[in-house]
């Protein structure tokens, strides 16, 4: 019995030591990673951001937030921005990661490409600068970029993916969907109650009836319901390849064709299109805005369908 008692005590002591060692290891690991982790702008502060200015090689791109929507300021005009892209951009800066310190000396700034010629990200919120960040050279493997806050000497390195946002053309920030709120999936295709398509050759009207569609302007004996809804989805998701500044929304050229979406909420979306040019490209204007979208031929062709496309 004495032997069993001593064995029990010994095993208990071993178990306690294992728990203490495990706890010590976990604590020290957490502490170490906490010491090494770094974030340029925390998530709560990121929620306050309402203006971003990107300066690259003397060129400037400015993003501004109004009514929870982002816009690109370019050529004295304001264009809708891709909200998802802006959030992804801010996500890199607000993600906690290693961002190791590479130098604390001002004498190394030029070597790291962090002198006066560096690219610069300035982030504002509540009329104050939340982050003023310089981006320099990439490391030898081009996996990381060197960063430092403007006015500070400390140099850190981290994810070079953020450079793709700075080096992309301004158009990469544009939300070029004819129905901008379809970008985030907020537009419900099932809410469309009527689709009317007006062209020089005639008028086609698709009216929702229970689970089916009533069609006028085309002879269709057996309507293909999924094909009709895919057509509506294609219209809603149509995206241009740029904004056109050569004409205004009230130009008579937009009298060529018209597509009207009537939504169950009472909202009406009217897409007016100009005649196709020699390449098949069309200009389009959407009700409720002054933007003129440039629609490439392949996308413009999807806006108009023949009867056989809807026959089962």
N, C-alpha and C positions, 0 to 999 in steps of 0.2 A: 504494500500500500504506500509506504514511504517513497518507493521508487516511482510509482505512478504519480504521486503528488509532486515530486521534484520535476518529473517530465512535463506535467501540466503547467507548472510555474514557468519552466524554461520555454515551452512553446508559446505561452502567453507573452513572455518578454520579447520573444522573436517577432511575434505578430505586432506588438506595439512599436518595435523598432522599425519594422517594414512600413507601418503607417506613417511614422514620423519622417522617415526618409522620403517616402512618396510625396507627402505633403510639402516637405522642404523642396523637393525637385519641382513640383508644380508651381509653388510660390516663386521660386527663383526663376523659372522659365517665364512666368507671367511678368515678373518684375523686369526681366531682361528685355522681353519683347516690348513692354511698355516704355522702357527707356529708349529703345531704338525706333519705335514708331513715331510718325510725324504726320501732321496734316497742315496744308497751307491755309485752308479756310474750313472751319467746322460746319457741320450740316445745318445747324440752326442759323448761323450767319449766312450760309448759302441761300437760305430761304428769303433773306432780305434783299438779295441782289436784284437790282432793277436796271443796271446799265453795265455794259462791258465794252471796252475799247481795246482793239488789237492793233498793234503797230509792228509792221514787218517791213524792213528795208525801205522805210519812208512812206509806205502805203498804210492806209488806216481803214479799218472796218469797225463800225459801231453798231452795237445791238442794244435795243431799248425795250423795256417791258412796260406794257400798258394794259390795264384791265386783265391781268394774268395771261396776256398773250405777248409773244416776242416779235419784234420788228427789226428789219435791217435798214439802217440809214445809209443811202448811197445816192450820189449825184443830186443831192438836195431833195431826194424823194424817200418815202418810207414804204418798205415792202414787207409783207408777212414773212416771218422766219419759221423754220422748222423747230418747233418747241422741243422735240425729242433730241435734236442735235445739240441745242443749247444746254439741256439738262445733262446730256452725256459729257459735254465739255466741262461743266461745273462738277460733275461726278468725279472726274479724274483729280481735280484740285481738292475736293472734299473727302476723298478716300484716304483713310489712315493706312500708311505704308511705311517702309523702312526709310526712304529718303535720307540716306547716310550723308554725314557732313564730310566734305572733301577738302575744305580749306576754310580758314578764318582770317586770311590775310588779304588785304586789298591789292597787294603786289601780284597776286595770281589771277586777278579778274580778267586781264587781257588774254592770258593763256587759255582760260576757260571760255573765252568769247563773251564775257560778261561786262564789257566796258560800255562806252557810250553808243556803240553800234549794235548792241544786242536787241533782239526782238523784245517786245514788252506787252504784258497783259495788265490792264488796269481795271479793277472791278469796283463798282460803286453800289451803294445802298443807303437810303435815307440821307441823301446829299453828302455822303462821306465816302472816303476811299476805304474799302474793306481789304483790298489786297493790291499791291503794286509789285509785279513780279517780272524779272528779267530772265530771258531764256538764251543760253549760249550755245556752245558747240556740243556735238554728240561725243560719247566716249569712243574708244578705238573700235569696239564691236558694234557701234551704232544702236545699242539696245537702250542706252540711257542718255539723257540730256542734262546739262548742268544748269542749275537755277540759283538765283539769289534774289532776295527782296531788295527793291530799290532803296538806297540809302543805308544798306547794311552790308557788312563784309562777308558774312558766312555764306559759303557755297555748298549746295547740296546737289545730289544727282538722283534722277528718278525716271519714270516712264516717259519715253520719247514719243509715245503715241500722240501726245498733246500737240506736237509740232504739225501733225497732219491738219489740224484745225486752223493753224496759223498760215500754212503754206497753200491751202486750198483757195480757189477763186471765190470772190464774194458770192457768186451764184450758188455755191455749195450750201449756204445758209438759208437760201430762199425756200419757202413753202410754195411750190408751184402748182399745187392741186387746185383745180377750178373750184372745188368745194373744200376750202381750207380745213374745216373741222373734221374732214374724213381722215386726216393724217393720224389722229389719236384714236380713231375708231369710235368717236362719239356720234358719228352719223349712222343712224339705223336704216338700212336699206328697206326693211319691211315697213317703214313709215311712209314711203312714197305711195301715194294714192292714185296719182295720174301722171303720165309722161306724154307730152305732146312734142312732136318733131315737125317743124315747118321748114320745107326746102322749096326751091323754085319748081321742083317737079311734083309737089303735092304735100299733103299733111297726113301724119300718122298719129293716132292717139291710142294709148294703152291705159285702160281704166281698171283698177282693181275691183273685183267682184268676189267677195267671200275669199275662197282660197285660189281663185283663178283670175284670169284677165279677160276683159272685153276689148277687142281691137277693131278700130275703124280706120279706113284709109288703105287697108291691105286685105287681100283675100287669103285668109288662113283658115283652113277647115278644121285642123286639129292643133291648137296652139301648144307649143312646148313651153310650159311654165318655167322650168329652170333656165331655159335659154333667154326668156324675157327678163328674168331677175338678174341673170348674169350681164345682160345688156345694160340694165340700169346701174348695176355695180360698176361696170366699165366706165359709164359716163361720170358717176360720182368720183371715181378714183383717177380720172384722166388728169394727167400732169403735163405741164408745159416744160420747155427747156430754157425759158428765160422770160423776162418782162420786156415789152416793147415800149419805147418812149417816143416813137415817131408819129403816133396818132393819138387822138383823144377818144374817150368812150362814146361821145355823141357823133362820131364820124359816120356818114351814110354807108360806108363799106360794111358795117355790121348789120345791115338790113338784108344780107344775102340769105342767111339761115338762122333758125332759132330753135333752141331746145328748152322746154319748160318742165320743171319738176314741181309738182304740187304735193306738199307734205301734210300729214294728218294734223299737225299742230297749227296749220293755217299758213305756214311759211311757204313762199313761192320763190324758187330759184330759176332765174332766166339766164341762159347762156346764149349770147348773140355772137355769130361767127361771120367772118369775112369770107369772101370767095377764095378758094385754094389758088396759090400761086403756081409757077411752073414746076416747083418741086413737090407740090401737094401740101405745103405748109399753109396753115391758117392762123389768123389772129382772132382772139376771142375776148369778149368782155362779159363779166358776170355781174348780175344785178347786186346792188348794195356796196359796190366798190368802184374805184376809178382805175383799177389795174387793167392793163392789156397784156394778155398772155400770148406767147408765141407757141403754137402747137405743131410739133413735127408731123409729117405726113402719116407715119404709121399710127400715131395716136389719134389724129384727126379722122382717119378712115374708120376707126372703131366707133365713132359717134353716129354713123349712119349705116343702117342695115337694110337688106332687101327682105321680102316676105319669106323666102325659102329658109332664112336663118332662124325663123320662129316656128317652122312647121315640124311636127314630130314625124 
